[in-house]
Amino acid sequence: MAFDEWLDAEALLEQGARHQWREGYESTLEVAEVCHLDLATGRVVAVDPAYFNSFDDARPVVAEVPPGTYPILLSVVAWPSTEETDRPRRAVTAATLKISDNPVVKWAWVDERADGKVLGVGVDAGTACFYDASKRELLALLSEDEDRVDAALGEAGDAGFAAIPDASGGTAAVFISCGMGDGFYPIRIGRDASDRVAMVMVDLELLNHSTGRVGPASNRN
């Protein structure tokens, strides 16, 4: 899918929006704050956390924001329960690091180039990860413990996310389950009217595969 055919980022944050799918099912978009991420330097990095060299290799910083602790929002597609499909009941379509409450006036792909290439995160284990660049060494050590990594991946798969603690009691990284599984997922940056970063989103593409929005949340009980 060409990037200019993807949904507007705002559509991935539209609480309660309903979408139709080719199988005839209708889904509801649920957007919720699930945890916080500590950014000691404000240099945000995104990787696939399942591979031991993910935290050793130099990785592009996808955004630079003021140091601080920021909420993570998960955008989850929820389908009605049915025995007629093996589709999971819920799957994550976007994860957003919310830097401020300022309205976003402009969204852009990270480092969109003249040839149309966009930076993002490549995923081979169905899981993406946000972390601060200062935590690279700590996470590289963690990644050598296969049991802990597998446990975190399993937690992310079950809950949609897993917050990885550091020794100080903060959050060193957040693992995020990808609703579409393996693939390449671009990073989208939302800027406010003063051109400051307000949101950093990893677009996990799932909602792009619906046939379209059919309305706001239903009021039916």
C-alpha distance (Angstrom), angle and dihedral (degrees) to the residues before:
residue distance angle dihedral
M1 . . .
A2 3.80 . .
F3 3.79 114.3 .
D4 3.80 91.9 -123.0
E5 3.83 88.0 61.5
W6 3.80 94.9 56.8
L7 3.79 123.2 107.5
D8 3.78 119.1 -91.1
A9 3.79 109.7 -94.9
E10 3.81 90.6 -119.8
A11 3.81 88.8 63.5
L12 3.80 88.6 62.5
L13 3.81 89.9 58.5
E14 3.82 98.3 45.4
Q15 3.79 103.3 121.2
G16 3.81 112.4 -140.1
A17 3.80 96.9 5.3
R18 3.80 113.2 153.1
H19 3.81 124.2 -139.5
Q20 3.79 133.7 -171.2
W21 3.82 123.6 -131.2
R22 3.80 131.1 -155.6
E23 3.80 91.7 -111.6
G24 3.79 88.3 62.8
Y25 3.79 96.1 -105.0
E26 3.78 124.9 131.0
S27 3.80 121.1 -142.6
T28 3.79 134.9 -161.8
L29 3.79 123.6 -140.4
E30 3.80 114.1 -130.9
V31 3.81 118.1 -166.2
A32 3.80 118.1 -171.9
E33 3.79 141.0 158.9
V34 3.81 105.8 -115.0
C35 3.81 107.2 171.9
H36 3.81 144.7 -27.0
L37 3.79 131.9 -101.4
D38 3.80 123.2 -147.1
L39 3.80 114.1 -136.2
A40 3.79 108.4 -170.3
T41 3.80 93.6 177.3
G42 3.81 100.0 18.6
R43 3.82 91.1 -124.6
V44 3.81 103.7 133.1
V45 3.82 119.3 -153.7
A46 3.82 129.0 -175.4
V47 3.83 125.1 -159.3
D48 3.79 144.5 148.0
P49 3.83 100.0 -95.5
A50 3.80 96.9 -159.7
Y51 3.80 97.0 81.4
F52 3.77 120.2 74.5
N53 3.80 95.2 -134.1
S54 3.81 93.0 53.4
F55 3.79 91.0 93.8
D56 3.82 96.5 35.7
D57 3.79 98.7 55.3
A58 3.78 122.2 78.6
R59 3.78 106.5 -99.9
P60 3.77 129.0 -168.7
V61 3.77 116.0 -101.8
V62 3.80 102.5 -126.0
A63 3.81 95.9 -162.9
E64 3.79 140.9 3.7
V65 3.81 116.6 -145.9
P66 3.81 136.0 161.1
P67 3.83 111.7 -72.0
G68 3.78 112.4 -98.7
T69 3.79 146.2 99.0
Y70 3.78 115.7 -68.9
P71 3.82 136.3 -175.4
I72 3.79 123.3 -110.3
L73 3.81 115.7 -139.7
L74 3.80 120.2 -157.5
S75 3.79 120.1 -155.2
V76 3.80 106.8 -155.4
V77 3.80 128.6 -172.4
A78 3.81 109.9 -141.9
W79 3.82 122.6 -165.2
P80 3.81 127.4 -169.1
S81 3.78 115.5 -96.3
T82 3.79 112.8 -98.3
E83 3.79 137.7 160.8
E84 3.80 91.2 -144.1
T85 3.80 96.7 78.8
D86 3.78 138.7 41.5
R87 3.81 90.3 -143.8
P88 3.83 111.6 128.6
R89 3.81 115.5 -105.8
R90 3.82 92.3 -122.5
A91 3.82 134.5 17.2
V92 3.80 134.5 176.1
T93 3.81 117.1 -112.9
A94 3.84 99.7 173.7
A95 3.80 142.0 6.2
T96 3.79 119.1 -156.4
L97 3.78 131.3 -166.2
K98 3.80 104.1 -148.6
I99 3.80 110.7 -148.4
S100 3.81 99.7 172.6
D101 3.80 143.7 -3.5
N102 3.80 91.2 -118.5
P103 3.81 112.4 122.0
V104 3.79 114.8 -102.8
V105 3.80 111.0 -119.3
K106 3.80 97.8 174.0
W107 3.80 134.7 30.0
A108 3.80 122.9 -165.2
W109 3.78 137.9 173.2
V110 3.79 113.7 -110.3
D111 3.81 110.6 -95.5
E112 3.78 96.7 -14.0
R113 3.79 105.5 -167.8
A114 3.76 134.3 -153.6
D115 3.82 90.0 -102.8
G116 3.81 90.5 55.9
K117 3.81 95.6 -109.2
V118 3.78 115.9 143.2
L119 3.78 130.2 -162.4
G120 3.77 118.1 -123.6
V121 3.77 141.9 126.0
G122 3.79 125.1 -60.5
V123 3.81 112.7 -144.3
D124 3.82 125.8 -161.5
A125 3.80 97.6 160.9
G126 3.79 103.3 46.8
T127 3.81 91.9 -105.4
A128 3.80 134.8 98.2
C129 3.80 128.5 -169.5
F130 3.83 140.0 -152.7
Y131 3.81 120.6 -156.3
D132 3.80 142.5 152.0
A133 3.80 115.8 -100.2
S134 3.82 90.1 -122.5
K135 3.83 89.6 66.6
R136 3.80 95.7 59.0
E137 3.81 95.5 103.1
L138 3.81 93.5 45.2
L139 3.80 91.9 49.2
A140 3.81 92.0 45.8
L141 3.81 88.0 58.8
L142 3.80 91.1 46.3
S143 3.78 91.1 50.9
E144 3.81 90.0 62.7
D145 3.81 89.4 65.2
E146 3.80 100.9 81.0
D147 3.80 94.2 -173.5
R148 3.82 93.0 55.4
V149 3.78 92.1 45.1
D150 3.80 91.9 49.2
A151 3.80 90.5 47.8
A152 3.82 91.4 51.5
L153 3.80 91.8 46.9
G154 3.79 89.7 50.0
E155 3.80 92.0 49.2
A156 3.80 90.5 50.1
G157 3.78 90.3 49.1
D158 3.81 91.9 52.0
A159 3.82 100.7 39.4
G160 3.80 100.8 24.8
F161 3.81 92.1 -113.6
A162 3.80 143.5 33.6
A163 3.81 124.8 -153.8
I164 3.81 111.4 -144.7
P165 3.83 111.3 -148.7
D166 3.77 126.0 -142.9
A167 3.81 127.9 -147.9
S168 3.81 93.1 -92.0
G169 3.80 93.0 58.3
G170 3.79 93.9 -103.7
T171 3.80 128.1 114.8
A172 3.79 115.9 -91.0
A173 3.81 96.5 -176.8
V174 3.78 143.0 -8.7
F175 3.80 120.1 -135.4
I176 3.81 114.5 -151.9
S177 3.79 127.8 -160.5
C178 3.82 112.4 -130.0
G179 3.79 113.0 -135.9
M180 3.81 92.6 -151.8
G181 3.81 94.0 45.6
D182 3.79 118.8 -141.5
G183 3.79 120.7 16.9
F184 3.79 144.9 85.0
Y185 3.79 117.2 -58.2
P186 3.79 122.0 -169.6
I187 3.78 125.9 -138.7
R188 3.81 118.3 -124.5
I189 3.80 122.3 -158.2
G190 3.81 121.3 -153.6
R191 3.82 116.0 -157.0
D192 3.79 129.1 -166.1
A193 3.81 128.4 -133.8
S194 3.83 89.8 -81.4
D195 3.82 90.8 53.2
R196 3.82 91.7 -110.6
V197 3.80 119.6 141.5
A198 3.81 108.7 -99.6
M199 3.82 100.0 166.7
V200 3.81 138.7 15.8
M201 3.81 112.2 -160.1
V202 3.78 133.0 -175.2
D203 3.80 105.1 -152.7
L204 3.81 107.6 -146.0
E205 3.81 93.1 -169.0
L206 3.80 99.1 -135.2
L207 3.80 97.1 119.1
N208 3.80 90.1 52.2
H209 3.80 87.2 71.2
S210 3.80 94.1 61.8
T211 3.80 117.0 98.0
G212 3.79 91.8 -121.6
R213 3.78 148.8 -64.3
V214 3.80 114.5 -62.5
G215 3.78 100.7 -177.3
P216 3.79 149.7 -60.6
A217 3.78 123.6 -56.4
S218 3.79 114.5 -50.1
N219 3.80 117.0 -113.0
R220 3.78 92.2 -150.6
N221 3.80 116.2 118.4
